[in-house]
Amino acid sequence: MTVPLDEGEARRRRVGPFWIEEGLGLVAVGAAVVAVFAVLFALAVIFRPA
């Protein structure tokens, strides 16, 4: 049974078989994850063995 593309929560979109969440909360979480990895990378470069 197929699900029409326009059914679901107002803040969710369906693209093919995937549901995509929309909202600034997810953007903030994604930015925080990227920032953590950037800081860890910078620390790894700074404290690398000589």
N, C-alpha and C positions, 0 to 999 in steps of 0.2 A: 504494500500500500504506500503510495507516494504522499508526501506532505507538500501542499502548495507553498510557494515561496513567500507569500504575504501573511502567513499565519505564524503566531508566536508573540513573545513579549515585545513591547514597543521599543525597548532599548537593544534588541537583538536583531541582526540581519542574517539571513540565510543565503550563503553562496555555495551552490552545489550541495554537497553533503555536509558542509561545515556551518556551524552557527558562529557568528562573529559578535562578540560583546562590544557595545559602544559606550563611551563615557570617559570623563576625565580621570576617574579613579584608576582605570587600567593604564592610561598613559602615564600617570604619576608612578605607579608601581613599576612599569617598564623602564622609566627614566631612572628610578632608584636602583634597579638591578644593574643597568648599564653603568651608573656612577660607581657602584660598589666594585664592579670588575675593573673599571678604569683606575680606581684608587689602588686596588690590589696589583694591577699591572705596573703602576708607577712605583709602588713599594718594592716590587720584585726587581725592577730596573735599578732603583737606588741602592738596594742592599745585595746586589748580585756579587758573587765571589770574584775576586780580582784575578 
